[in-house]
């Protein structure tokens, strides 16, 4: 009987050892990735079938991981429980609050899924389904007209020009990834009302959005490889061509306004072009730090007016970029008191905190008129 009891106890201990896997090494590496704002250290621990919701091309997973780690301001991470196939993790993010979700493993102790990332991507997709809500009276008062111009490789860029007068200040409006010029359908007339000419363009980094076509992509004879930096370089060419187009049309410097990745490209354009007098950047992060200069290196060299903002949860990311940088008198980092939104859609009619953004932005716009 005693022998049988010992045998059962031995089996129980072994089974406990099997069921209670120790993933502490992986979790520590995972924590470091949030600090490093890079997923490089996690790569050896990912299974061959690791996925992130919405990322169909596996070659894009490293880039997606880097963007996620860059944009998530982690304050703490603790393991709640662990079993043979997953570990339940409690997160606390600055501005985003607490989250609890699982990290899944295969039998080789490789990560197959990080639920946190899937959840955030899906939430972002749901927010993206929101539509701009243009003011009917302003839209009628300030109708747009279609314009086109060429880039250096003869590709045609399509845009909507909202014009109030040849002598008025000029803003170039650039959309976020997977969006198009329709992102600004209710923002541009408001800028017209404030006395600005505006051009909203379709960039190669975009796509169809809420039934509106991205004409630059649709009408390009030879598609550009969307799974490489080639689309980013193409967008830079298109932005440069748009700046040239506006400069020739109005014979004055241009303010560049960007959203998400195009906000980052807008800051690059402001640093490089004498035809740009200021930059407005909504959710500009180090999207391209591995292929281009980091914004933390670039921004201190810019002496032009600069307005940076984001959703509240993203504000710490910008603060990290600006760490140690003393902004000049004409440069602003605005953090909303409300939740806010990612990118320029924060200013759409009907968005909860739109007024707060506009109230912060209008004084900055007034300074641009005096340049």
C-alpha positions as CSV (number, residue, x, y, z in Angstrom):
1,X,0.0,0.0,0.0
2,X,2.8,2.4,0.9
3,X,4.6,1.6,-2.4
4,X,1.4,2.3,-4.3
5,X,1.0,5.6,-2.5
6,X,4.6,6.6,-3.3
7,X,4.1,5.7,-7.0
8,X,0.9,7.7,-7.2
9,X,2.7,10.7,-5.6
10,X,5.6,10.3,-8.0
11,X,3.2,10.3,-11.0
12,X,1.4,13.4,-9.5
13,X,4.6,15.3,-9.2
14,X,5.7,14.4,-12.8
15,X,2.3,15.4,-14.1
16,X,2.5,18.7,-12.2
17,X,5.9,19.3,-13.8
18,X,4.5,18.7,-17.3
19,X,1.4,20.9,-16.7
20,X,3.3,23.8,-15.1
21,X,5.7,24.9,-17.8
22,X,8.2,27.5,-17.0
23,X,8.1,30.3,-19.6
24,X,9.9,32.8,-17.4
25,X,12.9,33.2,-19.8
26,X,10.6,34.0,-22.7
27,X,8.5,36.5,-20.6
28,X,11.7,38.3,-19.5
29,X,12.8,38.7,-23.2
30,X,9.2,39.8,-24.0
31,X,9.5,42.6,-21.3
32,X,12.8,43.7,-22.8
33,X,11.2,44.1,-26.2
34,X,8.8,46.7,-24.8
35,X,11.8,48.6,-23.3
36,X,13.8,48.3,-26.5
37,X,10.7,49.2,-28.7
38,X,11.8,46.4,-30.9
39,X,10.8,42.7,-31.5
40,X,14.3,41.6,-32.5
41,X,15.1,39.7,-29.3
42,X,11.8,37.8,-29.5
43,X,12.4,36.3,-33.0
44,X,14.2,33.1,-31.8
45,X,11.2,32.3,-29.6
46,X,8.5,32.6,-32.3
47,X,7.2,29.5,-33.9
48,X,7.1,29.1,-37.7
49,X,3.3,29.5,-37.6
50,X,3.3,32.6,-35.4
51,X,0.6,35.0,-36.6
52,X,-0.6,38.5,-35.9
53,X,-4.2,39.4,-36.8
54,X,-4.4,41.2,-40.1
55,X,-0.8,40.4,-41.1
56,X,-1.2,37.9,-44.0
57,X,2.4,38.2,-45.3
58,X,4.8,36.5,-42.8
59,X,7.6,38.7,-44.1
60,X,5.8,41.7,-42.6
61,X,5.6,40.2,-39.1
62,X,9.0,41.6,-37.8
63,X,7.9,45.1,-39.0
64,X,4.4,44.7,-37.3
65,X,6.1,43.6,-34.1
66,X,8.4,46.6,-34.1
67,X,5.5,48.9,-34.6
68,X,3.5,47.3,-31.8
69,X,6.4,47.4,-29.3
70,X,7.1,51.0,-30.3
71,X,3.5,52.1,-29.8
72,X,2.7,50.4,-26.5
73,X,3.9,52.3,-23.4
74,X,4.2,49.4,-20.9
75,X,4.4,50.3,-17.2
76,X,4.2,46.7,-15.8
77,X,3.8,43.1,-16.8
78,X,3.0,40.2,-14.5
79,X,2.2,36.5,-15.1
80,X,-1.1,35.5,-13.5
81,X,-1.1,31.7,-14.3
82,X,0.6,29.2,-16.6
83,X,-0.2,25.8,-18.0
84,X,1.2,23.5,-20.7
85,X,0.0,25.6,-23.7
86,X,-0.3,29.2,-22.6
87,X,0.5,31.8,-19.9
88,X,-2.0,34.4,-18.8
89,X,-0.4,37.9,-18.6
90,X,-1.6,41.0,-16.9
91,X,-0.4,44.2,-18.5
92,X,-0.6,47.8,-17.4
93,X,-0.1,50.5,-20.0
94,X,0.3,54.2,-19.6
95,X,-2.9,55.7,-20.8
96,X,-4.4,52.4,-22.0
97,X,-4.9,50.9,-18.5
98,X,-4.9,47.2,-17.6
99,X,-5.2,44.4,-20.0
100,X,-5.2,40.6,-19.4
101,X,-4.7,38.1,-22.2
102,X,-2.8,34.9,-23.0
103,X,0.4,34.1,-24.8
104,X,0.2,30.7,-26.5
105,X,3.0,28.1,-27.0
106,X,3.5,25.0,-29.0
107,X,5.0,21.7,-27.7
108,X,8.5,23.1,-28.6
109,X,7.9,26.0,-26.2
110,X,7.8,28.4,-29.1
111,X,5.2,31.3,-29.2
112,X,2.3,30.7,-31.6
113,X,0.1,33.7,-30.7
114,X,0.2,36.8,-28.5
115,X,-3.5,37.6,-27.8
116,X,-2.7,41.2,-26.7
117,X,-1.5,42.1,-30.2
118,X,-4.4,40.4,-32.0
119,X,-6.9,42.2,-29.7
120,X,-5.3,45.6,-30.3
121,X,-5.1,45.1,-34.0
122,X,-8.8,44.1,-34.1
123,X,-9.8,47.1,-32.0
124,X,-7.8,49.3,-34.3
125,X,-9.6,47.8,-37.3
126,X,-13.0,48.5,-35.7
127,X,-12.0,52.1,-35.1
128,X,-10.8,52.4,-38.7
129,X,-14.4,51.6,-39.7
130,X,-15.4,55.0,-38.4
131,X,-16.3,57.4,-41.2
132,X,-15.6,61.1,-41.5
133,X,-18.6,63.2,-41.1
134,X,-18.3,66.4,-43.2
135,X,-20.3,69.5,-42.3
136,X,-22.8,69.9,-45.2
137,X,-22.8,73.7,-45.1
138,X,-19.0,74.0,-45.1
139,X,-18.7,71.3,-47.8
140,X,-21.1,73.3,-50.0
141,X,-19.3,76.5,-49.2
142,X,-15.9,75.1,-50.0
143,X,-16.1,72.5,-52.8
144,X,-13.0,70.7,-53.9
145,X,-11.7,70.0,-57.4
146,X,-9.7,67.1,-58.7
147,X,-6.1,67.8,-59.6
148,X,-3.2,65.6,-60.8
149,X,0.5,65.9,-61.2
150,X,3.5,63.7,-62.0
151,X,6.3,62.4,-59.9
152,X,9.8,61.8,-61.2
153,X,9.1,58.3,-62.5
154,X,6.1,59.7,-64.5
155,X,3.6,58.2,-62.0
156,X,0.5,60.3,-61.6
157,X,-0.7,61.5,-58.2
158,X,-4.3,62.3,-57.7
159,X,-5.6,64.9,-55.2
160,X,-8.5,67.1,-54.1
161,X,-7.7,70.8,-54.0
162,X,-9.7,73.0,-51.6
163,X,-8.9,76.5,-52.6
164,X,-9.9,79.8,-51.0
165,X,-7.5,82.3,-52.7
166,X,-4.1,82.5,-54.4
167,X,-2.7,84.6,-51.6
168,X,-3.8,82.3,-48.8
169,X,-1.5,80.1,-46.8
170,X,-1.2,76.5,-48.1
171,X,-1.4,73.1,-46.3
172,X,-0.6,69.7,-47.9
173,X,-2.7,67.0,-46.3
174,X,-1.2,63.4,-46.2
175,X,-3.3,60.4,-45.0
176,X,-2.3,57.5,-42.9
177,X,-1.5,54.0,-44.2
178,X,-4.4,52.2,-45.9
179,X,-6.4,55.4,-46.0
180,X,-6.7,58.0,-48.8
181,X,-7.5,61.6,-49.4
182,X,-11.0,61.0,-48.1
183,X,-9.5,61.1,-44.5
184,X,-9.6,64.9,-44.9
185,X,-13.1,65.4,-46.4
186,X,-14.4,67.2,-43.3
187,X,-11.1,68.6,-42.1
188,X,-10.1,70.5,-45.3
189,X,-13.3,72.7,-45.4
190,X,-12.7,73.7,-41.8
191,X,-9.1,74.7,-42.8
192,X,-10.6,76.7,-45.7
193,X,-12.8,78.5,-43.2
194,X,-9.7,79.4,-41.3
195,X,-8.2,80.9,-44.4
196,X,-6.0,78.0,-45.8
197,X,-5.8,76.5,-49.2
198,X,-5.5,72.7,-48.9
199,X,-4.5,69.8,-51.1
200,X,-5.4,66.2,-49.9
201,X,-3.5,63.6,-51.9
202,X,-3.7,59.9,-52.5
203,X,-0.4,58.2,-51.6
204,X,1.0,54.8,-52.6
205,X,1.0,53.8,-48.9
206,X,-2.8,54.1,-48.8
207,X,-5.7,52.1,-50.1
208,X,-9.5,52.1,-50.6
209,X,-11.3,53.7,-47.6
210,X,-15.0,53.8,-46.8
211,X,-16.0,53.3,-50.4
212,X,-13.5,56.0,-51.7
213,X,-10.9,54.8,-54.1
214,X,-7.2,55.6,-53.8
215,X,-6.8,56.8,-57.4
216,X,-3.0,57.0,-57.3
217,X,-2.8,53.3,-56.6
218,X,-5.7,52.4,-58.9
219,X,-4.4,54.2,-61.9
220,X,-0.7,53.3,-61.6
221,X,0.2,50.9,-64.4
222,X,2.9,49.1,-62.6
223,X,2.0,48.2,-59.0
224,X,4.7,48.9,-56.4
225,X,5.7,46.1,-54.0
226,X,3.7,46.8,-50.9
227,X,5.8,44.3,-48.8
228,X,8.9,46.4,-48.9
229,X,10.2,49.9,-48.2
230,X,9.6,50.7,-51.9
231,X,6.1,52.0,-51.1
232,X,7.5,54.3,-48.4
233,X,10.1,55.7,-50.9
234,X,7.3,56.0,-53.5
235,X,5.2,58.0,-51.0
236,X,8.2,60.3,-50.2
237,X,8.5,61.0,-54.0
238,X,4.8,61.7,-54.1
239,X,4.9,64.1,-51.2
240,X,7.9,65.9,-52.7
241,X,6.0,66.2,-56.0
242,X,3.0,67.6,-54.2
243,X,5.1,70.2,-52.4
244,X,6.6,71.2,-55.8
245,X,3.1,71.4,-57.3
246,X,1.8,73.6,-54.6
247,X,4.9,75.8,-54.5
248,X,4.6,76.5,-58.2
249,X,0.9,77.1,-58.0
250,X,1.0,79.6,-55.1
251,X,4.7,80.8,-55.1
252,X,5.0,80.3,-51.3
253,X,6.2,77.8,-48.8
254,X,3.9,74.9,-47.8
255,X,2.9,73.5,-44.4
256,X,2.9,69.7,-44.5
257,X,0.3,67.9,-42.4
258,X,0.6,64.1,-41.9
259,X,-1.3,61.3,-40.2
260,X,0.5,58.3,-38.6
261,X,3.3,57.1,-41.0
262,X,2.8,60.1,-43.3
263,X,3.3,62.4,-40.3
264,X,6.7,60.8,-39.8
265,X,7.4,61.4,-43.6
266,X,6.1,64.9,-43.2
267,X,8.7,65.7,-40.5
268,X,11.4,64.3,-42.8
269,X,10.1,66.6,-45.6
270,X,10.1,69.6,-43.3
271,X,13.7,68.9,-42.3
272,X,14.9,68.5,-45.9
273,X,12.9,71.0,-48.1
274,X,13.2,74.8,-48.1
275,X,9.8,74.9,-49.7
276,X,8.2,73.6,-46.4
277,X,7.7,76.2,-43.6
278,X,6.1,74.0,-40.9
279,X,4.9,70.5,-40.1
280,X,1.8,69.2,-38.3
281,X,2.2,65.6,-37.3
282,X,-0.6,63.4,-35.8
283,X,0.8,60.2,-34.4
284,X,4.3,60.5,-35.8
285,X,6.4,57.7,-34.4
286,X,9.8,56.2,-35.4
287,X,8.0,54.1,-38.1
288,X,11.2,53.9,-40.3
289,X,14.0,54.1,-37.8
290,X,15.6,51.0,-39.1
291,X,15.8,52.4,-42.7
292,X,16.0,56.1,-42.0
293,X,17.2,58.5,-39.4
294,X,15.4,58.4,-36.0
295,X,13.1,61.3,-35.3
296,X,14.9,61.8,-32.0
297,X,18.0,62.7,-34.0
298,X,16.1,64.7,-36.6
299,X,13.7,66.9,-34.6
300,X,16.4,68.8,-32.7
301,X,17.8,70.0,-36.1
302,X,14.4,71.4,-37.2
303,X,14.0,75.1,-36.4
304,X,10.6,75.4,-38.2
305,X,7.2,75.4,-36.4
306,X,6.2,71.9,-35.5
307,X,2.9,70.6,-34.0
308,X,2.9,67.0,-32.7
309,X,-0.1,65.2,-31.2
310,X,-1.6,61.8,-30.9
311,X,-4.1,59.7,-28.9
312,X,-3.5,60.1,-25.2
313,X,-2.3,56.5,-24.9
314,X,0.3,57.3,-27.6
315,X,1.6,60.5,-25.9
316,X,4.4,58.7,-24.0
317,X,5.8,57.4,-27.2
318,X,6.2,60.9,-28.5
319,X,7.6,62.0,-25.1
320,X,10.2,59.3,-25.4
321,X,11.2,60.5,-28.8
322,X,11.5,64.0,-27.5
323,X,13.3,63.0,-24.3
324,X,16.2,65.4,-23.8
325,X,15.1,67.7,-26.6
326,X,14.1,71.2,-25.7
327,X,11.4,72.2,-28.1
328,X,11.7,75.7,-29.6
329,X,9.2,78.4,-28.9
330,X,7.3,77.7,-32.1
331,X,7.1,73.9,-31.5
332,X,4.3,72.1,-29.6
333,X,3.7,68.6,-28.3
334,X,0.0,68.5,-27.4
335,X,-1.5,65.7,-25.3
336,X,-5.3,65.5,-25.1
337,X,-7.0,65.2,-21.8
338,X,-9.5,62.9,-23.4
339,X,-8.8,59.5,-25.0
340,X,-8.4,61.0,-28.4
341,X,-7.6,59.1,-31.6
342,X,-4.7,57.8,-33.7
343,X,-3.9,60.1,-36.6
344,X,-5.9,63.0,-38.2
345,X,-9.3,61.3,-37.6
346,X,-9.0,62.8,-34.1
347,X,-10.4,66.0,-35.6
348,X,-13.4,64.5,-37.5
349,X,-16.8,65.9,-36.7
350,X,-18.5,63.8,-34.0
351,X,-15.3,62.4,-32.5
352,X,-15.4,62.7,-28.7
353,X,-12.3,64.9,-28.3
354,X,-12.3,66.7,-31.6
355,X,-12.9,70.1,-30.1
356,X,-10.0,69.7,-27.7
357,X,-7.6,69.1,-30.7
358,X,-9.0,72.0,-32.7
359,X,-8.6,74.3,-29.7
360,X,-5.0,73.4,-29.4
361,X,-4.3,73.5,-33.2
362,X,-5.9,76.8,-34.1
363,X,-3.3,79.0,-32.3
364,X,-0.6,77.1,-34.0
365,X,-2.2,77.6,-37.4
366,X,-2.4,81.3,-36.7
367,X,1.3,81.5,-36.2
368,X,1.8,79.8,-39.7
369,X,-0.2,82.5,-41.4
370,X,2.3,85.1,-40.2
371,X,5.3,83.3,-41.7
